[in-house]
Amino acid sequence: MKVHYALCLSVLLLFSGCDLDDDQKVCNVSNPTENLPWLKAKKEELQTSINCHFIDQGEWRGITVFIFGTCSPLISSVLLVYDCEGNLLCPSSSAACPTFQRNVRSRKTIWRNGK
């Protein structure tokens, strides 16, 4: 009986792990801050800033978005929202996306310049 359970568990693990890499991809890449040329360029540009900046990733209106902002408490800034192709969808405070802050889902920080 124990052998039967071990065999079933092995088969289950074998088949459940097949698509793991695809589930972790964002915009068809494993590491968007390195593998999306436009995002990598913006990240490198922000890295040289004397101020603290971040890039968040989330889901908004059914698509993956990247949110750029400043983490410096003394700087007032507008969040910029881009899609996977690097198109600016809207500054989060504009009339084009008044509900962005309420409707973005699964938001997480994927890069911070550490300043």
Backbone torsions as a table, in degrees:
resi	resn	phi	psi	omega
1	MET	NA	-41.7	179.1
2	LYS	-63.0	-36.4	178.5
3	VAL	-64.8	-39.3	179.3
4	HIS	-62.1	-46.0	178.4
5	TYR	-63.8	-42.4	178.8
6	ALA	-62.7	-41.3	178.4
7	LEU	-64.6	-44.5	178.7
8	CYS	-62.4	-43.3	179.2
9	LEU	-63.4	-42.6	178.3
10	SER	-61.3	-44.4	179.0
11	VAL	-64.3	-43.5	179.2
12	LEU	-60.1	-47.0	179.3
13	LEU	-64.6	-38.1	179.8
14	LEU	-61.7	-47.5	-177.4
15	PHE	-78.5	-30.1	-178.9
16	SER	-75.9	-21.1	-179.4
17	GLY	-88.9	-3.3	-174.4
18	CYS	-65.6	-37.9	-175.4
19	ASP	-103.4	15.4	-175.7
20	LEU	-59.5	-43.1	-178.7
21	ASP	-63.7	-39.8	179.2
22	ASP	-64.8	-35.4	-179.9
23	ASP	-67.6	-26.0	-176.8
24	GLN	-90.8	-4.7	-179.3
25	LYS	-79.5	143.9	177.1
26	VAL	-125.2	127.0	-177.5
27	CYS	54.9	35.6	178.9
28	ASN	67.1	20.0	175.9
29	VAL	-133.5	155.9	-179.1
30	SER	-80.5	-32.8	-176.9
31	ASN	-133.7	89.5	-173.5
32	PRO	-59.4	-34.2	-178.4
33	THR	-71.5	-13.3	176.4
34	GLU	-111.6	-30.5	-171.5
35	ASN	-101.5	-9.9	172.7
36	LEU	-100.4	110.0	-173.5
37	PRO	-53.4	-42.9	-178.7
38	TRP	-66.2	-38.0	-179.0
39	LEU	-72.3	-39.1	176.9
40	LYS	-62.2	-42.3	179.1
41	ALA	-63.4	-43.5	178.5
42	LYS	-65.7	-39.2	178.0
43	LYS	-61.6	-45.7	180.0
44	GLU	-64.8	-35.3	176.3
45	GLU	-65.1	-44.5	179.7
46	LEU	-68.3	-28.8	-179.5
47	GLN	-60.4	-30.5	-177.6
48	THR	-82.4	-9.8	-178.8
49	SER	-68.3	149.5	176.1
50	ILE	-81.4	-10.9	-178.9
51	ASN	-98.6	161.6	178.1
52	CYS	-79.6	128.3	178.1
53	HIS	-131.5	157.3	177.2
54	PHE	-139.8	160.8	170.3
55	ILE	-127.6	122.5	175.7
56	ASP	-107.1	157.7	176.0
57	GLN	-122.9	141.7	178.1
58	GLY	-158.9	-175.5	176.9
59	GLU	-117.6	130.9	-179.2
60	TRP	-146.1	126.7	-179.6
61	ARG	54.9	34.4	175.9
62	GLY	82.5	6.9	179.3
63	ILE	-127.6	159.4	174.6
64	THR	-77.3	134.2	178.0
65	VAL	-128.6	156.3	175.4
66	PHE	-119.0	129.6	-174.6
67	ILE	-112.6	122.4	179.3
68	PHE	-105.1	136.6	178.6
69	GLY	-160.7	177.8	177.4
70	THR	-108.3	142.9	178.8
71	CYS	-106.3	9.8	177.9
72	SER	-81.4	123.2	-176.4
73	PRO	-68.5	-16.8	-177.5
74	LEU	-92.9	-2.7	-177.8
75	ILE	-113.5	125.1	175.9
76	SER	-89.6	123.6	-178.7
77	SER	-141.3	164.8	177.3
78	VAL	-104.3	136.3	174.9
79	LEU	-71.6	137.1	176.7
80	LEU	-107.7	133.8	-174.5
81	VAL	-116.6	123.8	-179.1
82	TYR	-121.0	155.2	173.6
83	ASP	-94.5	-175.4	-176.7
84	CYS	-62.5	-27.3	-179.1
85	GLU	-87.1	-4.8	179.9
86	GLY	91.3	13.5	177.4
87	ASN	-79.9	130.5	176.2
88	LEU	-72.3	115.2	-179.7
89	LEU	-81.8	-40.3	177.2
90	CYS	175.1	151.3	162.9
91	PRO	-72.6	137.8	-172.3
92	SER	-62.4	-17.4	-179.6
93	SER	-96.2	1.2	-176.7
94	SER	-79.9	167.3	178.2
95	ALA	-68.3	-18.4	-178.9
96	ALA	-69.1	-26.0	-179.8
97	CYS	-143.1	66.2	-176.4
98	PRO	-67.4	-21.4	-177.0
99	THR	-105.4	13.7	-175.7
100	PHE	-54.3	-52.2	-175.7
101	GLN	-58.8	-35.1	179.7
102	ARG	-78.3	-29.8	-170.1
103	ASN	-103.8	-9.2	177.8
104	VAL	-70.2	137.9	-176.8
105	ARG	-122.0	158.4	175.4
106	SER	52.1	40.3	-177.6
107	ARG	-77.3	132.3	177.4
108	LYS	-149.6	149.7	177.6
109	THR	-78.8	126.2	178.7
110	ILE	-108.7	-11.8	177.4
111	TRP	-160.9	145.3	176.1
112	ARG	-148.0	138.0	-176.7
113	ASN	-79.7	-2.1	171.8
114	GLY	74.0	20.3	-179.6
115	LYS	-104.7	NA	NA
